[in-house]
Amino acid sequence: MTRLLIEDNGIGMDSTRAASIFHLFEQPRQDSETTGGGIGLAIVRRGVERMGGRVGVESTPGVGSSFWIELRKDPESP
């Protein structure tokens, strides 16, 4: 398994919302500071799952988030 980790120092989010942000039109917070349509992470999740992988996030409100992608290693690669 290969894991790619992407960290930011953005707005962060409560852990209760972590799974839902990978669904269409969901955002970490519903306020005037949040921009975007809530589509990007859903597209990432769908693509990664089609390759047999997983996505997730660990986050702290006001501190930032660590998004991760796990992909299976190709058994035919060295």
All heavy atoms as a GROMACS GRO file, in nm:
protein
  590
    1MET      N    1   0.086  -0.118   0.000
    1MET     CA    2   0.000   0.000   0.000
    1MET      C    3   0.090   0.123   0.000
    1MET      O    4   0.188   0.130   0.073
    1MET     CB    5  -0.088  -0.004   0.125
    1MET     CG    6  -0.192   0.103   0.135
    1MET     SD    7  -0.338   0.089   0.031
    1MET     CE    8  -0.406  -0.069   0.071
    2THR      N    9   0.055   0.218  -0.083
    2THR     CA   10   0.125   0.346  -0.088
    2THR      C   11   0.032   0.453  -0.034
    2THR      O   12  -0.086   0.458  -0.071
    2THR     CB   13   0.166   0.381  -0.233
    2THR    OG1   14   0.253   0.280  -0.280
    2THR    CG2   15   0.233   0.515  -0.240
    3ARG      N   16   0.084   0.539   0.053
    3ARG     CA   17   0.001   0.646   0.112
    3ARG      C   18   0.061   0.781   0.076
    3ARG      O   19   0.179   0.806   0.096
    3ARG     CB   20  -0.005   0.631   0.262
    3ARG     CG   21  -0.095   0.736   0.327
    3ARG     CD   22  -0.104   0.716   0.475
    3ARG     NE   23  -0.242   0.687   0.509
    3ARG     CZ   24  -0.294   0.712   0.628
    3ARG    NH1   25  -0.220   0.757   0.726
    3ARG    NH2   26  -0.420   0.687   0.651
    4LEU      N   27  -0.024   0.868   0.022
    4LEU     CA   28   0.012   1.006  -0.011
    4LEU      C   29  -0.058   1.095   0.090
    4LEU      O   30  -0.180   1.084   0.109
    4LEU     CB   31  -0.034   1.039  -0.153
    4LEU     CG   32  -0.016   1.182  -0.200
    4LEU    CD1   33   0.132   1.217  -0.208
    4LEU    CD2   34  -0.083   1.201  -0.335
    5LEU      N   35   0.018   1.182   0.155
    5LEU     CA   36  -0.037   1.271   0.258
    5LEU      C   37  -0.025   1.415   0.211
    5LEU      O   38   0.082   1.459   0.168
    5LEU     CB   39   0.040   1.251   0.389
    5LEU     CG   40  -0.008   1.328   0.510
    5LEU    CD1   41  -0.145   1.279   0.553
    5LEU    CD2   42   0.092   1.311   0.623
    6ILE      N   43  -0.136   1.490   0.219
    6ILE     CA   44  -0.139   1.631   0.182
    6ILE      C   45  -0.186   1.708   0.304
    6ILE      O   46  -0.298   1.686   0.352
    6ILE     CB   47  -0.234   1.659   0.062
    6ILE    CG1   48  -0.192   1.577  -0.059
    6ILE    CG2   49  -0.236   1.806   0.028
    6ILE    CD1   50  -0.270   1.455  -0.081
    7GLU      N   51  -0.102   1.797   0.355
    7GLU     CA   52  -0.136   1.874   0.475
    7GLU      C   53  -0.157   2.021   0.440
    7GLU      O   54  -0.093   2.074   0.350
    7GLU     CB   55  -0.026   1.861   0.579
    7GLU     CG   56  -0.005   1.719   0.627
    7GLU     CD   57   0.106   1.708   0.728
    7GLU    OE1   58   0.206   1.779   0.717
    7GLU    OE2   59   0.089   1.626   0.820
    8ASP      N   60  -0.246   2.085   0.515
    8ASP     CA   61  -0.265   2.229   0.499
    8ASP      C   62  -0.281   2.293   0.637
    8ASP      O   63  -0.295   2.226   0.737
    8ASP     CB   64  -0.384   2.261   0.409
    8ASP     CG   65  -0.520   2.233   0.471
    8ASP    OD1   66  -0.531   2.231   0.595
    8ASP    OD2   67  -0.616   2.213   0.396
    9ASN      N   68  -0.275   2.423   0.638
    9ASN     CA   69  -0.297   2.497   0.762
    9ASN      C   70  -0.421   2.584   0.747
    9ASN      O   71  -0.425   2.696   0.792
    9ASN     CB   72  -0.173   2.581   0.799
    9ASN     CG   73  -0.138   2.681   0.691
    9ASN    OD1   74  -0.196   2.681   0.584
    9ASN    ND2   75  -0.040   2.764   0.720
   10GLY      N   76  -0.524   2.527   0.686
   10GLY     CA   77  -0.648   2.599   0.658
   10GLY      C   78  -0.741   2.605   0.778
   10GLY      O   79  -0.697   2.600   0.893
   11ILE      N   80  -0.870   2.608   0.752
   11ILE     CA   81  -0.970   2.627   0.857
   11ILE      C   82  -0.992   2.504   0.943
   11ILE      O   83  -1.044   2.513   1.052
   11ILE     CB   84  -1.105   2.674   0.798
   11ILE    CG1   85  -1.162   2.568   0.702
   11ILE    CG2   86  -1.091   2.808   0.731
   11ILE    CD1   87  -1.302   2.597   0.654
   12GLY      N   88  -0.955   2.387   0.892
   12GLY     CA   89  -0.979   2.264   0.967
   12GLY      C   90  -1.127   2.236   0.978
   12GLY      O   91  -1.211   2.310   0.926
   13MET      N   92  -1.161   2.126   1.044
   13MET     CA   93  -1.302   2.091   1.062
   13MET      C   94  -1.316   1.998   1.181
   13MET      O   95  -1.220   1.935   1.224
   13MET     CB   96  -1.357   2.026   0.937
   13MET     CG   97  -1.308   1.884   0.916
   13MET     SD   98  -1.348   1.819   0.756
   13MET     CE   99  -1.194   1.856   0.674
   14ASP      N  100  -1.437   1.989   1.229
   14ASP     CA  101  -1.468   1.898   1.338
   14ASP      C  102  -1.464   1.754   1.284
   14ASP      O  103  -1.504   1.728   1.172
   14ASP     CB  104  -1.608   1.930   1.391
   14ASP     CG  105  -1.641   1.850   1.513
   14ASP    OD1  106  -1.609   1.894   1.624
   14ASP    OD2  107  -1.698   1.741   1.495
   15SER      N  108  -1.417   1.661   1.364
   15SER     CA  109  -1.403   1.522   1.320
   15SER      C  110  -1.536   1.457   1.282
   15SER      O  111  -1.538   1.361   1.204
   15SER     CB  112  -1.334   1.438   1.427
   15SER     OG  113  -1.411   1.436   1.545
   16THR      N  114  -1.647   1.509   1.331
   16THR     CA  115  -1.777   1.452   1.296
   16THR      C  116  -1.813   1.476   1.150
   16THR      O  117  -1.899   1.408   1.095
   16THR     CB  118  -1.890   1.508   1.385
   16THR    OG1  119  -1.896   1.650   1.368
   16THR    CG2  120  -1.866   1.474   1.531
   17ARG      N  121  -1.748   1.573   1.085
   17ARG     CA  122  -1.776   1.603   0.944
   17ARG      C  123  -1.677   1.537   0.849
   17ARG      O  124  -1.692   1.546   0.729
   17ARG     CB  125  -1.772   1.755   0.922
   17ARG     CG  126  -1.872   1.826   1.005
   17ARG     CD  127  -1.951   1.935   0.943
   17ARG     NE  128  -1.938   1.963   0.804
   17ARG     CZ  129  -2.031   1.936   0.713
   17ARG    NH1  130  -2.142   1.878   0.749
   17ARG    NH2  131  -2.014   1.969   0.588
   18ALA      N  132  -1.576   1.472   0.902
   18ALA     CA  133  -1.466   1.421   0.820
   18ALA      C  134  -1.513   1.330   0.706
   18ALA      O  135  -1.472   1.348   0.592
   18ALA     CB  136  -1.363   1.351   0.907
   19ALA      N  137  -1.595   1.233   0.734
   19ALA     CA  138  -1.639   1.139   0.629
   19ALA      C  139  -1.731   1.206   0.528
   19ALA      O  140  -1.725   1.176   0.408
   19ALA     CB  141  -1.708   1.019   0.692
   20SER      N  142  -1.814   1.299   0.572
   20SER     CA  143  -1.915   1.358   0.482
   20SER      C  144  -1.855   1.451   0.378
   20SER      O  145  -1.916   1.471   0.273
   20SER     CB  146  -2.022   1.432   0.562
   20SER     OG  147  -1.968   1.547   0.624
   21ILE      N  148  -1.736   1.506   0.400
   21ILE     CA  149  -1.682   1.602   0.302
   21ILE      C  150  -1.641   1.534   0.172
   21ILE      O  151  -1.615   1.602   0.074
   21ILE     CB  152  -1.563   1.683   0.358
   21ILE    CG1  153  -1.446   1.592   0.389
   21ILE    CG2  154  -1.605   1.766   0.476
   21ILE    CD1  155  -1.317   1.666   0.410
   22PHE      N  156  -1.637   1.402   0.169
   22PHE     CA  157  -1.604   1.330   0.046
   22PHE      C  158  -1.729   1.295  -0.034
   22PHE      O  159  -1.723   1.222  -0.132
   22PHE     CB  160  -1.524   1.203   0.078
   22PHE     CG  161  -1.386   1.235   0.132
   22PHE    CD1  162  -1.362   1.233   0.268
   22PHE    CD2  163  -1.284   1.270   0.046
   22PHE    CE1  164  -1.236   1.263   0.317
   22PHE    CE2  165  -1.158   1.301   0.095
   22PHE     CZ  166  -1.134   1.297   0.231
   23HIS      N  167  -1.845   1.349   0.006
   23HIS     CA  168  -1.971   1.332  -0.066
   23HIS      C  169  -1.998   1.458  -0.147
   23HIS      O  170  -1.956   1.568  -0.110
   23HIS     CB  171  -2.086   1.303   0.030
   23HIS     CG  172  -2.067   1.177   0.108
   23HIS    ND1  173  -2.108   1.055   0.062
   23HIS    CD2  174  -2.008   1.155   0.227
   23HIS    CE1  175  -2.076   0.962   0.149
   23HIS    NE2  176  -2.015   1.020   0.252
   24LEU      N  177  -2.073   1.443  -0.256
   24LEU     CA  178  -2.103   1.558  -0.341
   24LEU      C  179  -2.170   1.672  -0.264
   24LEU      O  180  -2.260   1.648  -0.183
   24LEU     CB  181  -2.195   1.517  -0.456
   24LEU     CG  182  -2.126   1.454  -0.576
   24LEU    CD1  183  -2.230   1.404  -0.675
   24LEU    CD2  184  -2.032   1.551  -0.644
   25PHE      N  185  -2.124   1.792  -0.291
   25PHE     CA  186  -2.180   1.917  -0.240
   25PHE      C  187  -2.170   1.934  -0.089
   25PHE      O  188  -2.242   2.013  -0.030
   25PHE     CB  189  -2.326   1.936  -0.286
   25PHE     CG  190  -2.342   1.919  -0.434
   25PHE    CD1  191  -2.421   1.818  -0.486
   25PHE    CD2  192  -2.276   2.003  -0.522
   25PHE    CE1  193  -2.433   1.801  -0.623
   25PHE    CE2  194  -2.288   1.988  -0.660
   25PHE     CZ  195  -2.367   1.886  -0.709
   26GLU      N  196  -2.079   1.863  -0.025
   26GLU     CA  197  -2.054   1.881   0.118
   26GLU      C  198  -1.928   1.965   0.137
   26GLU      O  199  -1.833   1.952   0.062
   26GLU     CB  200  -2.036   1.746   0.188
   26GLU     CG  201  -2.161   1.664   0.194
   26GLU     CD  202  -2.265   1.722   0.288
   26GLU    OE1  203  -2.229   1.785   0.389
   26GLU    OE2  204  -2.384   1.704   0.260
   27GLN      N  205  -1.930   2.050   0.237
   27GLN     CA  206  -1.815   2.134   0.269
   27GLN      C  207  -1.786   2.122   0.418
   27GLN      O  208  -1.876   2.090   0.496
   27GLN     CB  209  -1.843   2.279   0.231
   27GLN     CG  210  -1.862   2.298   0.082
   27GLN     CD  211  -1.894   2.442   0.048
   27GLN    OE1  212  -1.942   2.517   0.130
   27GLN    NE2  213  -1.865   2.480  -0.075
   28PRO      N  214  -1.661   2.150   0.458
   28PRO     CA  215  -1.627   2.136   0.599
   28PRO      C  216  -1.707   2.229   0.691
   28PRO      O  217  -1.741   2.192   0.802
   28PRO     CB  218  -1.479   2.168   0.606
   28PRO     CG  219  -1.442   2.225   0.475
   28PRO     CD  220  -1.548   2.188   0.377
   29ARG      N  221  -1.736   2.347   0.644
   29ARG     CA  222  -1.815   2.442   0.723
   29ARG      C  223  -1.908   2.517   0.630
   29ARG      O  224  -1.878   2.536   0.513
   29ARG     CB  225  -1.724   2.543   0.794
   29ARG     CG  226  -1.636   2.480   0.895
   29ARG     CD  227  -1.557   2.573   0.982
   29ARG     NE  228  -1.543   2.709   0.940
   29ARG     CZ  229  -1.454   2.792   0.991
   29ARG    NH1  230  -1.372   2.752   1.084
   29ARG    NH2  231  -1.446   2.916   0.951
   30GLN      N  232  -2.018   2.561   0.681
   30GLN     CA  233  -2.113   2.639   0.603
   30GLN      C  234  -2.110   2.783   0.653
   30GLN      O  235  -2.188   2.822   0.738
   30GLN     CB  236  -2.255   2.581   0.616
   30GLN     CG  237  -2.266   2.437   0.570
   30GLN     CD  238  -2.240   2.422   0.422
   30GLN    OE1  239  -2.275   2.507   0.341
   30GLN    NE2  240  -2.176   2.314   0.386
   31ASP      N  241  -2.015   2.860   0.603
   31ASP     CA  242  -2.007   3.001   0.642
   31ASP      C  243  -1.952   3.082   0.526
   31ASP      O  244  -1.920   3.028   0.421
   31ASP     CB  245  -1.923   3.019   0.769
   31ASP     CG  246  -1.781   2.969   0.754
   31ASP    OD1  247  -1.728   2.969   0.641
   31ASP    OD2  248  -1.722   2.932   0.856
   32SER      N  249  -1.940   3.210   0.546
   32SER     CA  250  -1.896   3.298   0.438
   32SER      C  251  -1.748   3.280   0.403
   32SER      O  252  -1.705   3.323   0.298
   32SER     CB  253  -1.923   3.444   0.477
   32SER     OG  254  -1.850   3.477   0.594
   33GLU      N  255  -1.669   3.216   0.490
   33GLU     CA  256  -1.528   3.195   0.462
   33GLU      C  257  -1.504   3.074   0.372
   33GLU      O  258  -1.396   3.060   0.315
   33GLU     CB  259  -1.450   3.175   0.593
   33GLU     CG  260  -1.447   3.297   0.682
   33GLU     CD  261  -1.372   3.271   0.811
   33GLU    OE1  262  -1.281   3.188   0.811
   33GLU    OE2  263  -1.407   3.335   0.910
   34THR      N  264  -1.601   2.986   0.359
   34THR     CA  265  -1.586   2.866   0.280
   34THR      C  266  -1.623   2.894   0.136
   34THR      O  267  -1.729   2.949   0.108
   34THR     CB  268  -1.676   2.753   0.335
   34THR    OG1  269  -1.644   2.734   0.472
   34THR    CG2  270  -1.654   2.624   0.261
   35THR      N  271  -1.535   2.857   0.044
   35THR     CA  272  -1.562   2.875  -0.099
   35THR      C  273  -1.562   2.739  -0.167
   35THR      O  274  -1.517   2.640  -0.111
   35THR     CB  275  -1.457   2.966  -0.164
   35THR    OG1  276  -1.328   2.905  -0.151
   35THR    CG2  277  -1.455   3.104  -0.101
   36GLY      N  278  -1.610   2.733  -0.287
   36GLY     CA  279  -1.612   2.609  -0.363
   36GLY      C  280  -1.751   2.548  -0.363
   36GLY      O  281  -1.839   2.586  -0.286
   37GLY      N  282  -1.767   2.450  -0.450
   37GLY     CA  283  -1.898   2.388  -0.466
   37GLY      C  284  -1.915   2.256  -0.395
   37GLY      O  285  -2.022   2.198  -0.398
   38GLY      N  286  -1.809   2.205  -0.334
   38GLY     CA  287  -1.819   2.077  -0.265
   38GLY      C  288  -1.814   1.958  -0.360
   38GLY      O  289  -1.871   1.853  -0.331
   39ILE      N  290  -1.745   1.975  -0.471
   39ILE     CA  291  -1.738   1.867  -0.571
   39ILE      C  292  -1.599   1.803  -0.574
   39ILE      O  293  -1.586   1.683  -0.596
   39ILE     CB  294  -1.776   1.919  -0.711
   39ILE    CG1  295  -1.920   1.968  -0.709
   39ILE    CG2  296  -1.754   1.814  -0.817
   39ILE    CD1  297  -1.964   2.033  -0.838
   40GLY      N  298  -1.495   1.880  -0.550
   40GLY     CA  299  -1.357   1.835  -0.567
   40GLY      C  300  -1.321   1.709  -0.491
   40GLY      O  301  -1.266   1.613  -0.548
   41LEU      N  302  -1.349   1.704  -0.362
   41LEU     CA  303  -1.311   1.587  -0.283
   41LEU      C  304  -1.394   1.464  -0.320
   41LEU      O  305  -1.346   1.351  -0.312
   41LEU     CB  306  -1.323   1.616  -0.133
   41LEU     CG  307  -1.220   1.714  -0.079
   41LEU    CD1  308  -1.248   1.747   0.068
   41LEU    CD2  309  -1.079   1.661  -0.096
   42ALA      N  310  -1.517   1.486  -0.366
   42ALA     CA  311  -1.600   1.373  -0.411
   42ALA      C  312  -1.539   1.312  -0.538
   42ALA      O  313  -1.538   1.190  -0.554
   42ALA     CB  314  -1.743   1.418  -0.436
   43ILE      N  315  -1.488   1.396  -0.626
   43ILE     CA  316  -1.423   1.347  -0.748
   43ILE      C  317  -1.296   1.270  -0.712
   43ILE      O  318  -1.270   1.162  -0.767
   43ILE     CB  319  -1.391   1.463  -0.843
   43ILE    CG1  320  -1.521   1.523  -0.898
   43ILE    CG2  321  -1.299   1.418  -0.957
   43ILE    CD1  322  -1.503   1.652  -0.975
   44VAL      N  323  -1.218   1.322  -0.619
   44VAL     CA  324  -1.097   1.252  -0.574
   44VAL      C  325  -1.134   1.115  -0.518
   44VAL      O  326  -1.074   1.013  -0.553
   44VAL     CB  327  -1.020   1.336  -0.470
   44VAL    CG1  328  -0.911   1.254  -0.404
   44VAL    CG2  329  -0.963   1.461  -0.533
   45ARG      N  330  -1.232   1.111  -0.429
   45ARG     CA  331  -1.273   0.984  -0.367
   45ARG      C  332  -1.315   0.883  -0.472
   45ARG      O  333  -1.273   0.768  -0.470
   45ARG     CB  334  -1.387   1.005  -0.269
   45ARG     CG  335  -1.434   0.875  -0.203
   45ARG     CD  336  -1.558   0.899  -0.119
   45ARG     NE  337  -1.666   0.954  -0.199
   45ARG     CZ  338  -1.771   0.884  -0.241
   45ARG    NH1  339  -1.786   0.759  -0.208
   45ARG    NH2  340  -1.864   0.942  -0.313
   46ARG      N  341  -1.397   0.926  -0.566
   46ARG     CA  342  -1.446   0.835  -0.670
   46ARG      C  343  -1.330   0.780  -0.754
   46ARG      O  344  -1.323   0.660  -0.781
   46ARG     CB  345  -1.546   0.905  -0.760
   46ARG     CG  346  -1.601   0.810  -0.867
   46ARG     CD  347  -1.712   0.871  -0.944
   46ARG     NE  348  -1.830   0.875  -0.857
   46ARG     CZ  349  -1.945   0.928  -0.893
   46ARG    NH1  350  -1.959   0.983  -1.012
   46ARG    NH2  351  -2.047   0.929  -0.812
   47GLY      N  352  -1.237   0.866  -0.792
   47GLY     CA  353  -1.123   0.820  -0.871
   47GLY      C  354  -1.035   0.723  -0.796
   47GLY      O  355  -0.993   0.620  -0.849
   48VAL      N  356  -1.006   0.754  -0.671
   48VAL     CA  357  -0.921   0.668  -0.589
   48VAL      C  358  -0.989   0.533  -0.566
   48VAL      O  359  -0.926   0.428  -0.575
   48VAL     CB  360  -0.884   0.737  -0.456
   48VAL    CG1  361  -0.818   0.641  -0.360
   48VAL    CG2  362  -0.792   0.856  -0.483
   49GLU      N  363  -1.118   0.533  -0.537
   49GLU     CA  364  -1.190   0.408  -0.515
   49GLU      C  365  -1.194   0.322  -0.641
   49GLU      O  366  -1.186   0.200  -0.633
   49GLU     CB  367  -1.331   0.435  -0.462
   49GLU     CG  368  -1.331   0.481  -0.318
   49GLU     CD  369  -1.468   0.516  -0.265
   49GLU    OE1  370  -1.566   0.524  -0.344
   49GLU    OE2  371  -1.478   0.537  -0.142
   50ARG      N  372  -1.202   0.386  -0.757
   50ARG     CA  373  -1.200   0.310  -0.883
   50ARG      C  374  -1.066   0.239  -0.903
   50ARG      O  375  -1.059   0.139  -0.972
   50ARG     CB  376  -1.227   0.402  -1.002
   50ARG     CG  377  -1.372   0.437  -1.015
   50ARG     CD  378  -1.398   0.517  -1.139
   50ARG     NE  379  -1.540   0.546  -1.149
   50ARG     CZ  380  -1.593   0.620  -1.244
   50ARG    NH1  381  -1.516   0.673  -1.338
   50ARG    NH2  382  -1.723   0.640  -1.247
   51MET      N  383  -0.962   0.292  -0.843
   51MET     CA  384  -0.829   0.230  -0.851
   51MET      C  385  -0.805   0.135  -0.734
   51MET      O  386  -0.695   0.087  -0.713
   51MET     CB  387  -0.720   0.337  -0.855
   51MET     CG  388  -0.723   0.419  -0.982
   51MET     SD  389  -0.589   0.538  -0.991
   51MET     CE  390  -0.653   0.670  -0.887
   52GLY      N  391  -0.909   0.108  -0.655
   52GLY     CA  392  -0.898   0.016  -0.543
   52GLY      C  393  -0.840   0.076  -0.417
   52GLY      O  394  -0.796   0.004  -0.328
   53GLY      N  395  -0.839   0.209  -0.408
   53GLY     CA  396  -0.781   0.276  -0.293
   53GLY      C  397  -0.883   0.334  -0.198
   53GLY      O  398  -1.003   0.311  -0.212
   54ARG      N  399  -0.830   0.412  -0.104
   54ARG     CA  400  -0.915   0.477  -0.003
   54ARG      C  401  -0.867   0.620   0.016
   54ARG      O  402  -0.752   0.652  -0.012
   54ARG     CB  403  -0.904   0.406   0.132
   54ARG     CG  404  -0.940   0.263   0.133
   54ARG     CD  405  -0.930   0.197   0.269
   54ARG     NE  406  -0.814   0.240   0.348
   54ARG     CZ  407  -0.816   0.257   0.480
   54ARG    NH1  408  -0.924   0.238   0.549
   54ARG    NH2  409  -0.707   0.294   0.544
   55VAL      N  410  -0.956   0.706   0.068
   55VAL     CA  411  -0.922   0.844   0.103
   55VAL      C  412  -0.969   0.872   0.245
   55VAL      O  413  -1.059   0.804   0.296
   55VAL     CB  414  -0.986   0.947   0.007
   55VAL    CG1  415  -0.938   0.928  -0.134
   55VAL    CG2  416  -1.137   0.941   0.013
   56GLY      N  417  -0.910   0.971   0.307
   56GLY     CA  418  -0.952   1.010   0.440
   56GLY      C  419  -0.891   1.142   0.480
   56GLY      O  420  -0.811   1.201   0.407
   57VAL      N  421  -0.929   1.188   0.598
   57VAL     CA  422  -0.879   1.316   0.648
   57VAL      C  423  -0.873   1.311   0.800
   57VAL      O  424  -0.956   1.247   0.864
   57VAL     CB  425  -0.967   1.434   0.601
   57VAL    CG1  426  -1.108   1.424   0.655
   57VAL    CG2  427  -0.904   1.568   0.638
   58GLU      N  428  -0.772   1.375   0.854
   58GLU     CA  429  -0.761   1.401   0.998
   58GLU      C  430  -0.751   1.551   1.011
   58GLU      O  431  -0.673   1.614   0.939
   58GLU     CB  432  -0.638   1.330   1.054
   58GLU     CG  433  -0.646   1.180   1.040
   58GLU     CD  434  -0.514   1.110   1.068
   58GLU    OE1  435  -0.419   1.177   1.114
   58GLU    OE2  436  -0.507   0.990   1.042
   59SER      N  437  -0.829   1.610   1.100
   59SER     CA  438  -0.836   1.755   1.103
   59SER      C  439  -0.863   1.808   1.243
   59SER      O  440  -0.924   1.740   1.326
   59SER     CB  441  -0.949   1.802   1.009
   59SER     OG  442  -0.949   1.941   0.997
   60THR      N  443  -0.818   1.932   1.265
   60THR     CA  444  -0.843   2.004   1.389
   60THR      C  445  -0.896   2.143   1.353
   60THR      O  446  -0.831   2.214   1.276
   60THR     CB  447  -0.714   2.019   1.472
   60THR    OG1  448  -0.661   1.888   1.496
   60THR    CG2  449  -0.742   2.089   1.604
   61PRO      N  450  -1.014   2.181   1.404
   61PRO     CA  451  -1.068   2.313   1.372
   61PRO      C  452  -0.970   2.425   1.406
   61PRO      O  453  -0.909   2.425   1.512
   61PRO     CB  454  -1.194   2.322   1.459
   61PRO     CG  455  -1.233   2.181   1.484
   61PRO     CD  456  -1.103   2.105   1.492
   62GLY      N  457  -0.953   2.516   1.311
   62GLY     CA  458  -0.865   2.631   1.330
   62GLY      C  459  -0.717   2.601   1.314
   62GLY      O  460  -0.634   2.692   1.319
   63VAL      N  461  -0.681   2.474   1.294
   63VAL     CA  462  -0.540   2.436   1.282
   63VAL      C  463  -0.507   2.388   1.141
   63VAL      O  464  -0.405   2.424   1.084
   63VAL     CB  465  -0.503   2.327   1.385
   63VAL    CG1  466  -0.361   2.280   1.366
   63VAL    CG2  467  -0.526   2.377   1.526
   64GLY      N  468  -0.592   2.306   1.083
   64GLY     CA  469  -0.567   2.254   0.949
   64GLY      C  470  -0.606   2.109   0.936
   64GLY      O  471  -0.663   2.049   1.028
   65SER      N  472  -0.575   2.052   0.820
   65SER     CA  473  -0.616   1.916   0.789
   65SER      C  474  -0.503   1.839   0.724
   65SER      O  475  -0.417   1.897   0.659
   65SER     CB  476  -0.736   1.917   0.693
   65SER     OG  477  -0.844   1.988   0.748
   66SER      N  478  -0.507   1.708   0.741
   66SER     CA  479  -0.416   1.617   0.672
   66SER      C  480  -0.503   1.521   0.592
   66SER      O  481  -0.571   1.435   0.648
   66SER     CB  482  -0.332   1.538   0.772
   66SER     OG  483  -0.247   1.623   0.843
   67PHE      N  484  -0.502   1.538   0.461
   67PHE     CA  485  -0.578   1.450   0.372
   67PHE      C  486  -0.485   1.339   0.326
   67PHE      O  487  -0.368   1.362   0.301
   67PHE     CB  488  -0.627   1.528   0.250
   67PHE     CG  489  -0.728   1.634   0.283
   67PHE    CD1  490  -0.687   1.761   0.318
   67PHE    CD2  491  -0.863   1.606   0.280
   67PHE    CE1  492  -0.779   1.859   0.350
   67PHE    CE2  493  -0.956   1.704   0.311
   67PHE     CZ  494  -0.914   1.830   0.346
   68TRP      N  495  -0.537   1.216   0.316
   68TRP     CA  496  -0.455   1.106   0.270
   68TRP      C  497  -0.526   1.024   0.163
   68TRP      O  498  -0.648   1.019   0.157
   68TRP     CB  499  -0.409   1.017   0.385
   68TRP     CG  500  -0.518   0.965   0.474
   68TRP    CD1  501  -0.562   1.022   0.591
   68TRP    CD2  502  -0.598   0.849   0.455
   68TRP    NE1  503  -0.664   0.947   0.644
   68TRP    CE2  504  -0.688   0.839   0.563
   68TRP    CE3  505  -0.604   0.751   0.356
   68TRP    CZ2  506  -0.781   0.737   0.574
   68TRP    CZ3  507  -0.697   0.648   0.368
   68TRP    CH2  508  -0.783   0.643   0.477
   69ILE      N  509  -0.443   0.967   0.077
   69ILE     CA  510  -0.489   0.877  -0.028
   69ILE      C  511  -0.405   0.751  -0.016
   69ILE      O  512  -0.282   0.759  -0.010
   69ILE     CB  513  -0.467   0.940  -0.168
   69ILE    CG1  514  -0.549   1.067  -0.184
   69ILE    CG2  515  -0.499   0.839  -0.278
   69ILE    CD1  516  -0.515   1.145  -0.309
   70GLU      N  517  -0.469   0.636  -0.012
   70GLU     CA  518  -0.398   0.508  -0.011
   70GLU      C  519  -0.431   0.432  -0.138
   70GLU      O  520  -0.547   0.419  -0.174
   70GLU     CB  521  -0.440   0.422   0.109
   70GLU     CG  522  -0.387   0.472   0.239
   70GLU     CD  523  -0.423   0.381   0.356
   70GLU    OE1  524  -0.515   0.296   0.343
   70GLU    OE2  525  -0.360   0.397   0.461
   71LEU      N  526  -0.328   0.385  -0.206
   71LEU     CA  527  -0.344   0.307  -0.327
   71LEU      C  528  -0.269   0.176  -0.312
   71LEU      O  529  -0.160   0.172  -0.256
   71LEU     CB  530  -0.290   0.383  -0.448
   71LEU     CG  531  -0.361   0.512  -0.483
   71LEU    CD1  532  -0.284   0.589  -0.589
   71LEU    CD2  533  -0.503   0.484  -0.530
   72ARG      N  534  -0.328   0.070  -0.366
   72ARG     CA  535  -0.262  -0.060  -0.364
   72ARG      C  536  -0.144  -0.058  -0.461
   72ARG      O  537  -0.152   0.003  -0.568
   72ARG     CB  538  -0.358  -0.171  -0.408
   72ARG     CG  539  -0.469  -0.195  -0.310
   72ARG     CD  540  -0.558  -0.306  -0.356
   72ARG     NE  541  -0.630  -0.257  -0.475
   72ARG     CZ  542  -0.687  -0.334  -0.566
   72ARG    NH1  543  -0.681  -0.464  -0.557
   72ARG    NH2  544  -0.752  -0.283  -0.666
   73LYS      N  545  -0.038  -0.124  -0.424
   73LYS     CA  546   0.077  -0.135  -0.511
   73LYS      C  547   0.047  -0.237  -0.620
   73LYS      O  548  -0.011  -0.342  -0.593
   73LYS     CB  549   0.200  -0.178  -0.433
   73LYS     CG  550   0.325  -0.179  -0.514
   73LYS     CD  551   0.447  -0.208  -0.431
   73LYS     CE  552   0.570  -0.206  -0.522
   73LYS     NZ  553   0.692  -0.230  -0.451
   74ASP      N  554   0.085  -0.205  -0.742
   74ASP     CA  555   0.067  -0.296  -0.853
   74ASP      C  556   0.157  -0.418  -0.832
   74ASP      O  557   0.278  -0.404  -0.819
   74ASP     CB  558   0.104  -0.225  -0.984
   74ASP     CG  559   0.084  -0.310  -1.107
   74ASP    OD1  560   0.053  -0.431  -1.095
   74ASP    OD2  561   0.102  -0.256  -1.218
   75PRO      N  562   0.100  -0.538  -0.826
   75PRO     CA  563   0.181  -0.657  -0.800
   75PRO      C  564   0.285  -0.685  -0.908
   75PRO      O  565   0.380  -0.757  -0.887
   75PRO     CB  566   0.079  -0.770  -0.791
   75PRO     CG  567  -0.046  -0.719  -0.849
   75PRO     CD  568  -0.039  -0.568  -0.843
   76GLU      N  569   0.268  -0.626  -1.027
   76GLU     CA  570   0.362  -0.646  -1.137
   76GLU      C  571   0.474  -0.544  -1.139
   76GLU      O  572   0.566  -0.557  -1.218
   76GLU     CB  573   0.287  -0.646  -1.269
   76GLU     CG  574   0.186  -0.758  -1.280
   76GLU     CD  575   0.113  -0.758  -1.412
   76GLU    OE1  576   0.156  -0.688  -1.505
   76GLU    OE2  577   0.010  -0.828  -1.421
   77SER      N  578   0.467  -0.443  -1.053
   77SER     CA  579   0.574  -0.341  -1.052
   77SER      C  580   0.688  -0.388  -0.962
   77SER      O  581   0.668  -0.463  -0.868
   77SER     CB  582   0.520  -0.207  -1.007
   77SER     OG  583   0.487  -0.211  -0.870
   78PRO      N  584   0.811  -0.340  -0.990
   78PRO     CA  585   0.927  -0.381  -0.909
   78PRO      C  586   0.922  -0.326  -0.769
   78PRO      O  587   0.864  -0.230  -0.736
   78PRO     CB  588   1.045  -0.326  -0.985
   78PRO     CG  589   0.992  -0.229  -1.085
   78PRO     CD  590   0.844  -0.254  -1.099
   0.00000   0.00000   0.00000
